[in-house]
Every structure is written in structure tokens, then in C-alpha cells.
């Protein structure tokens, strides 16, 4: 697992869709989707529920987001 993929997850988690995240983050939707799918495979669980209305964090995704936020804050404060 690499930090870049967790950072991608961290950034995408605030959006309702991969396409919106891709537009705002100035990356391709396929790149974001591939990174998230790889991270999910590495972790062994889904981070997002995907449907026609967009994306929503799973409970494990919410847990990872909280860990990522805490880590990001600690890194920025050192």
C-alpha cells in the first residue's frame, strides 16, 4: 500500500462522485478509480459504495478516512 493511494482516497472521499473529484483534482476519472480499486484490493475491503447516485463511504472507509485525517494533521504539525 502506498501513501499516494491513501492520499487519493482522502481527497476523493469529500466528493459525491469520481467524475467530480477528477474535475476538481485535475486528474482523470480512470486514474482515480484505478487507484481506489487498487487500494481496496490491497486492504481487502471496499471503501466506497458505488451506485447511479454517486459514491458513499462504507463504514470501513469512514474509519480509514479518520485515520488518514489524523495522520495528515500530525504530518503537517511536525
Secondary structure, DSSP 8 states (H G I E B T S, - for coil): --HHHHHHHHHHTTSS-HHHHHHHHTS-HHHHHHHHHHHHHHHTS-SEEEETTEEEE-HHHHHHHHHHHHHHHHHHT-
